[in-house]
């Protein structure tokens, strides 16, 4: 895990998003918590966890609050599918990108929830 890169990306994300916090884990790693508001005014709290080989593998994003029990485009571990893993590019993508994609996922989730279960936008099966 490239902790220096995470620290730089955290500083960049703070310039784009109002509520972003960097926290240490018990094993000496780091994770990010962020608060986002959707276009219809609903608030969410997310945790972003970095894999050991970050940035070569994309971070995992979890919705901490409110609890989302059922939703498409989530993995068995509970993290959301904000981007197909084959599209992750460590040279172009960053924490700011991840938070923005998670915000888009939350807005799509709300549309899905309110329109009878049809996910808006393009989908890639995996």
N, C-alpha and C positions, 0 to 999 in steps of 0.2 A: 504494500500500500504506500503510495507516494503522499506522505503527510504534508510535505511542503506544497505540493500542488493543491491539495485539499484546502490548505490555509489560504493560498492565493485565490482559489475559486470561491471560497467563502467570502473573502473581502470583496470580490467582484459581485457576488450575489447580493450582498448588503446594499450595493448601490442601485440594484434593480427591484428589490423586494423589501418591504418595511419590516417584516417579522421573520428574521432568519437567525438561528442560534447554532453555534458549534459546541458540541459536548464531547468530553472524553468518555471512553468505555472502560470497564474494569480491566480489560486486557491490553490497554495502552493504545487502542485505536480511536477512531472518532466517528461521530455520526452528526447529522444536522436535523434540527427541528425547524419547521416553518409553519406559519399560519397563512392561509389563503382564503380569499372571499370570492365566491363565484359571481357570475353576472346577475344572478337573481338575489344576491345578498346573503347567501348561506355561508357560514364560516366552517373551515376545516383545519385540523392540525395534522401535519404529516411528519413522519420520520424518514430520513434518507440514510440508508446504511451502505457503506462502501465495502466492496469485496476485497479480499486480500490482494488481488492482483489489479486493483484500480490504478490507473485508468484503462487498462486493457479489457476490463469487463465493466459493464454498466452498473450503476448503483441500483439498489432495490428501494422502492418507495412504498411505504405503508401508510394507510389512513388510520390515524390514532383516534380521532374524534371528529364528528360523531361516528359511532360504530356503523360500518357497512357490512351487513351480514350476507347479502346476495347482490352480486353484480357480475356482468360479463367482463372479460378482459382483465382477469386476475389469475395469478398463479396459485398452485396448491398451498404455497407458503403464506398466502395472504397478500403478497405485494402486487401492486397494480402493473398492468402492461401498458406503460406510457409510450413505448417504442419497441418495435420488433428487435430482438437481440442482434439479428444479422445486420441491422442498420446502424448500430452503435459505432461511432468513429472517435477514438480517443484523441485524435489530432484536431477534431472540430467541435466535439461536444464537451460540455462542462457542467458544473453544478447549476449555473444559471439556466442553461438549456434544460436540464432535468426538471427544475422547479417549474419552468414555463410549460413543459410538456405535461407535467402532473396537473397543473392548473387547467389545461385543456381537457385532460381526462376527466377531471371533476365536473366540468361544465357538460361534457358529453354524458357522464353518469346521470346528472340531474335531468337532462333531456330524455335519456333512456327510461328513467324511473317515472317520468311524468307523461310519456307518450305511448304507454302500452308495451314496452319492451323492445323497441326497435332502436338499435345503436346508430347514432348519426355518424355519417362520414365513412371513409374507406376503412376496410379491415383486411388484415393479412392473417390467414390461418396459420397456426403453429401448434 
